């Protein structure tokens, strides 16, 4: 397979947390968004890795393992979400279906829609076509080509809501933020985070490419520590039925807490159909 988001074909995780000798802790709860005999889509919580990696040997839970246990069969990842990103994560139940979906990702026929909270107000929609150099890990990519040419990267962005709150951050007397809809047309590593930083509107909570002062303000002011990026909707052609299928998730309750603090009440949010809030009582 040749996915442009650098997906790695790895065997399913067989790790058993009970054998590690570590103190037991509850596994993250997964919510099934869609399931049939060929596919399953879940809502991945922020902070959960998709699959095992030797760079994260101390981790005990992975979306792949938890989904397998939840549906009772082997699952195959067909794309990835960064660990701090939450939202729609799709798995296939067979290698044949996985291959078909991977081809759709590779030829960019799958539509991906994200929501993000960013620094500053945004007033214009646009498409950013800005090539990105591959981000290499010092350990995992020790022997990789360090001089690989930048790869094409395209992101469509659309501001949905803007706000300014009377609290200083950095050298300014007030703080401005925006809720933005992002649609990546390619799948480069950290593409959305790097593209928004390039536009001078870094995603809040991004500790690698973001604004450290704004991140610190957000953590202190709202007492919530996360990357404010969610994979909201995934639209693709079902590889077996050939029907066009859209899978969408709701925002976690902490988004509602932040929206309230930013002055976006129900009257404002109900006018924006891209914003769906999960109920506090949502269960798997």
Secondary structure, DSSP 8 states (H G I E B T S, - for coil): ---TT-----------GGGS-S--------EEEEE-SSEEEEEE-TT-BSS--GGGTT---BHHHHHHHHHTS--EE-S---TT-EEEEEEESSHHHHHHHHHHHHTT-SEEEEEEEEES-----EEEE--B-----TTTTTTS-TT---B--EEEEEEEEEEEES--BTTBSSEEEEEEEEEESS--TTHHHHHHHHTT--BTT-TTTS-HHHHHHHHHHH---S--EEEEEEEEE-TTT--EEEEE--B-HHHHHHHHHTT--HHHHTT-TT--B--TT---
